[in-house]
Amino acid sequence: QLQLVESGGGLVQPGGSLRLSCAASGRNLDYYAIGWFRQAPGKEREGVSCIDDGGGSTDYADSVKGRFTISRDNAKKTVYLQMNSLKPEDTAVYYCWVPPYWGQGTQVTVSS
């Protein structure tokens, strides 16, 4: 079993930044690719970013390219999502995903 706990969400003004963390317990993350997803009210869950097991390959949704950065620290069993230049349309619950496990999510609200 693998447990995932996201943190770092909150209320931020447009243009602001947040760093989300996804901490794993129960297993090491060394051999897993990891993804960040988000789900806004009334919308389907969508992929935001992913990173391979070694951290050498990353991918981003077009809507967040150039603003978000995914990274991982396998020694700390933690994955991060640095979010800069936040926009109101980034408002959502953000989830990390280590197939087939999901975290409980952390709310990000971008509003003035």
N, C-alpha and C positions, 0 to 999 in steps of 0.2 A: 504494500500500500504506500501511496505517496500523498502527503497532505500539502496543500498550497495555501498560503495566506498572503493576500495582497494588503498593502498599506500605502499611505502617502497621498491619498485623495483629499479633496477639500474644495473650498470655494476660492476662486481666483478671478481677478479682473482680466478682461481681454488684453492680450499682450504679455500676460504673466507666464510664470513657469511653475511646474510641479515635477517632482521625481517620484514615480511609483516604484515600489519594491514588491517582489514576489518571493517569499521565503519558503523553502521546501523543508519537509521533515519526513523521516521514514525511509528515504533512499537518497543516495547521491544523485546529482543531476548530470554527472560527467558525460553520460552517453545519450543524453536526450536533447533533441531539438525542442525549443520552447517558443510559444507564441503569446502575443498579447492580442486580445479581442476587446471589443466594446459593444455596448448595446444601449442605444438611446430610447427614450420612451416611445412606444408605438412603432419601433423599427426592429428589424432583424439584427441579430448579432453579426458583427462584421470583423474581419481580420484587420489588425492595425500594423503589426510588425512580427517578425520571427527571426530567430537566430539559431544557427546550427550548434552541434554539441561542443565544438571547439571554440566557438565565438568568432570564427574567421569569416563567416558568411552571414549576411543580414539582408532582410528585405522589408519594404515598407509599402503601405497603401499609398496611392498617389496623393490622397488628401492630406497626408502627414509628412511626406518626403521633404527633407530640408528643415523640418521643425522638431521631429521626434528622433531620439536615438536609443536603440536597444543595446544593452550590454549584459554581461553575466560575470559572476564571480563564483566559480565552481567550488572553491575552498569554503566559501560562506554559504553555498547552496542557495544563492540568491540571484534573481534576474531583475534588471532595472529597466525602466522606461523613462528617459528624460524627455520632458515635454516642454518646449519653448514656444513662444509666440502663440499662445493658446487663443482659440477663437470660440465664440459661443457654440458653434456647431461641433466642437469637441466634447460638449457636455454629454456624459454617458456614464454608465457603470463599466468599469474596466476590469477585465478578467485575464488571468494568466492560464495557460493551457500547456500541460505536459501530457501528451496523449497516453491514456484516455482521461486524464484527471483534470478537473477544473477547480480553481479557487472560488471563494465566495463572492469576490468582487469588491471594488472600492469605488465610491462615487466621486466623480469629477464634475464640478459645476463651474462653468465659465460665464460670468455675468458681472455687469457693472452695477 
